[in-house]
Amino acid sequence: MRPIENTEDHFGFIAILLHWSMALMVIGLAGLGLYMVTLPDVGFDTIKIMLILYHKQFGILVLILLAARLAWRVTHLLPQLVAHLPDWQKLAARFVHLSFYALMFALPITGWLMSSAASIPVSFFGLFTLPDFVPRNEYLFRQLIDIHKWLGYVLIVFIFVHAGAALRHHFLLKDDTLLRMLP
């Protein structure tokens, strides 16, 4: 079993738990988002409304977990990248990771702003309702839909790049990159 804390060579249990739970949620939210936009708006089917509500609530959960993950990351040792990587790959890895953090922040925030602009409350699993950031504004709502959608597409591209790189390291380069993030 992994230690709780990160080491110079491996991620610890907390970092792994946050990584994989957020990965599952983010991939699920992206898939759900892609599915929801295929559903008709006419009559606003109750299934679509239910899916939108779940999408919002899990999006806020991702935002909360992101705060925990960032707090963990800045207060704990970050394992070194494998030594044999060329500098451009180290830079690319850092860029992709920082982009993930930015996207995992921007997507829930744009979703929250979108709901605010539509005057639709955002509940967090019935525990509390988030305050509105902006007053009702149909034009802003439409703009935020496009921004949220395109950020989601960018996130999906980064997911494929990240997973592809991890699999490349594991199967082709046969190094410990992927193994360091497995329990």
C-alpha positions as a printed Julia matrix, in Angstrom:
183×3 Matrix{Float64}:
   0.0    0.0     0.0
   1.15   3.5    -0.82
   2.16   5.9     1.92
  -0.16   8.86    2.54
   2.51  11.39    1.55
   4.21  11.83   -1.82
   7.87  10.87   -2.16
  10.43  12.02   -4.7
   9.6    8.98   -6.84
   5.9    8.3    -6.25
   2.63   9.97   -5.49
   1.09   9.15   -2.13
  -2.36   7.8    -1.38
  -4.04  11.24   -1.05
  -2.67  12.54   -4.37
  -3.66   9.3    -6.11
  -7.16   9.35   -4.58
  -7.69  12.97   -5.64
  -6.29  12.32   -9.13
  -8.42   9.29   -9.94
 -11.64  10.46   -8.29
 -11.4   13.78  -10.13
 -10.43  12.02  -13.37
 -13.55   9.85  -13.19
 -15.76  12.82  -12.39
 -14.27  15.08  -15.07
 -14.51  12.38  -17.74
 -18.06  11.6   -16.6
 -19.01  15.28  -16.68
 -17.51  15.7   -20.16
 -19.4   12.65  -21.41
 -22.6   13.82  -19.74
 -22.16  17.28  -21.23
 -21.72  15.84  -24.72
 -24.83  13.7   -24.22
 -26.98  16.49  -22.76
 -26.46  18.79  -25.73
 -27.95  16.11  -28.0
 -31.22  16.12  -26.05
 -33.98  18.39  -27.33
 -34.73  21.68  -25.59
 -38.34  21.65  -26.8
 -40.57  21.14  -23.79
 -37.36  20.79  -21.77
 -37.66  17.09  -21.05
 -37.48  16.25  -17.34
 -34.6   13.83  -17.98
 -32.54  16.63  -19.52
 -33.32  18.9   -16.56
 -32.32  16.15  -14.12
 -29.05  15.54  -16.01
 -28.27  19.28  -16.05
 -28.82  19.45  -12.28
 -26.48  16.48  -11.7
 -23.94  18.01  -14.09
 -23.97  21.25  -12.09
 -23.71  19.56   -8.71
 -20.82  17.31   -9.7
 -19.17  20.29  -11.43
 -19.2   22.16   -8.11
 -17.85  19.03   -6.4
 -14.96  19.05   -8.87
 -14.32  22.7    -7.97
 -14.24  21.83   -4.26
 -11.94  18.85   -4.85
  -9.75  21.04   -7.04
  -9.23  23.39   -4.09
  -8.26  20.4    -1.92
  -5.98  19.04   -4.63
  -4.24  22.37   -5.13
  -3.8   22.77   -1.38
  -2.26  19.28   -1.23
  -0.04  19.93   -4.21
   1.42  23.21   -2.96
   2.01  21.9     0.57
   3.51  18.53   -0.32
   6.46  17.24   -2.28
   5.85  16.8    -6.0
   7.54  13.67   -7.4
  10.18  14.33  -10.03
   9.46  13.54  -13.66
  11.34  10.53  -15.0
  14.96  11.48  -15.6
  15.27  10.48  -19.26
  12.67  12.96  -20.54
  13.89  15.64  -22.94
  13.3   19.19  -21.74
  10.51  19.79  -24.27
   8.55  16.83  -22.87
   9.03  18.06  -19.31
   7.73  21.46  -20.41
   4.81  19.83  -22.25
   3.94  17.75  -19.18
   3.9   20.84  -16.94
   1.84  22.75  -19.54
  -0.78  19.98  -19.75
  -1.02  19.7   -15.96
  -1.36  23.46  -15.5
  -3.95  23.51  -18.3
  -5.93  20.81  -16.49
  -5.98  22.91  -13.35
  -7.07  26.0   -15.28
  -9.81  24.07  -17.11
 -11.04  22.32  -13.94
 -11.41  25.8   -12.46
 -12.82  27.58  -15.53
 -15.46  25.0   -16.43
 -17.35  24.98  -13.1
 -17.01  28.76  -12.82
 -18.42  29.36  -16.33
 -21.19  26.88  -15.57
 -21.99  28.71  -12.34
 -21.9   32.06  -14.16
 -24.14  30.63  -16.87
 -26.71  29.56  -14.28
 -26.48  32.96  -12.62
 -27.05  34.76  -15.92
 -30.11  32.56  -16.51
 -31.37  33.11  -12.92
 -31.28  29.36  -12.33
 -30.07  28.49   -8.82
 -27.16  26.1    -8.38
 -27.74  23.68   -5.52
 -24.97  21.56   -4.07
 -26.75  18.23   -3.58
 -29.51  20.02   -1.66
 -27.1   21.04    1.11
 -26.9   24.69    0.09
 -27.54  26.97   -2.88
 -24.69  28.95   -4.38
 -25.13  32.71   -4.7
 -25.56  34.26   -8.13
 -22.46  35.95   -9.52
 -24.28  38.13  -12.04
 -27.84  39.39  -12.56
 -30.1   37.81  -15.17
 -28.71  38.54  -18.62
 -29.83  36.49  -21.65
 -26.98  37.73  -23.87
 -24.34  36.84  -21.27
 -26.05  33.47  -20.73
 -25.73  32.65  -24.46
 -22.08  33.77  -24.51
 -21.28  31.63  -21.48
 -22.88  28.59  -23.09
 -20.39  28.89  -25.97
 -17.43  29.52  -23.65
 -18.35  26.57  -21.43
 -18.84  24.32  -24.46
 -15.48  25.21  -26.03
 -13.64  24.88  -22.74
 -15.19  21.42  -22.48
 -13.91  20.49  -25.94
 -10.42  21.7   -25.02
 -10.59  19.64  -21.82
 -11.49  16.53  -23.82
  -8.47  17.08  -26.1
  -6.22  17.42  -23.05
  -7.67  14.25  -21.53
  -6.71  12.31  -24.67
  -3.25  13.9   -24.76
  -2.67  13.13  -21.07
  -3.94   9.54  -21.26
  -2.06   8.95  -24.51
   1.18  10.22  -22.99
   0.72   8.04  -19.9
   0.09   4.96  -22.04
   3.07   5.81  -24.28
   5.31   6.0   -21.22
   3.99   2.71  -19.89
   3.92   0.59  -23.05
   6.53   2.12  -25.35
   9.07   3.81  -23.09
   8.47   1.27  -20.29
   9.18   3.77  -17.54
   7.44   4.36  -14.2
   5.41   7.44  -15.17
   2.03   5.71  -15.06
   2.93   3.36  -12.23
   3.7    6.32   -9.95
   0.02   7.35  -10.13
  -1.44   3.88   -9.58
  -2.39   2.61   -6.11
